[in-house]
C-alpha cells in the first residue's frame, strides 16, 4: 500500500503534463472567488504538490492580488 500511496503526486504530475489545456485563467478566477478558508485549502494542496502557496506562485509570475482582489504587477527586481 505504501508504494501505491507514494505514487499519488507523481501520478498528478504525469496527468498534468499530458493535459494540453492551460487552465491558468480558470484557476486564478476560482482562487479569487474563494473564501479565506477555501483559499487555505487551495494553498495547502499546492504546498503538498510544489512547495509554494498560490500567492507565491503568482508572485513568481509577476502577479499579486491587491487588497480589493484586483490583480497587480509585482515590481521586477533590478
N, C-alpha and C positions, 0 to 999 in steps of 0.2 A: 504494500500500500504506500509506503514512503516514497518509492520510486515514482509511482503514479502522481502523488502529491507534488513531487519535485518537478513534474512536467507542466504544471499549470502555467507559470509565467512564460517558459519557452514556447508553449502552445499559443499563448496570446500573441507573442511576438511574431510567430510564423503566420498566424491568421491576419495580423495587421499588415505584414509585408505582402501577403497575397491579395489584399483588398486594394484595388486600384483607385477607389474613391477617396478624395480628400475631403473629409468632413470637418475641417477646421472651423469653418463658419458656424456650422450647426453646433459643434461642441462649445464654442465661445458663447453663442446665443443661449444655449442650455445653462451654462455656468452663470451667465449674467442674470438669468431668470431664477436661479436657485435662492432659497433662503440661506441664512447663515449656517444652519445645521446641514442642509443639503450640500453646500459648498465644502463643509468639513468632510463629508463622505467622499466627494469627488477628490479632494486633496489627499485624503488618506489612501484612497485606491491608487492615485498616481504616485504617492510616496512609495508604495509597495512595488509598483511597476518600474519606476525610473528614478526614484530617489528625490524627486522635486515636487513641490506643490504646483497647482495650475498657475498661480500668480507668478511664481518664479519662472516657469516655462514661458509665460507671456513676456516677462522682462527679458528673457534670453532672445525673444523675437523682436524686442524693441517696443513692446506694448505694456501699458499699465492701465489699471482701472481706477478712475477718479472717484472722489467721494460720492458723487451723484450717479455712479455707474457708467459714466462716459469713458470712452477709450482715449487714452493719451499716449503720445510718443514718449519713450524713455530717452533722455538725452544720451548721445553717444559719448563714451569716454575718450578723451584725447590722449 
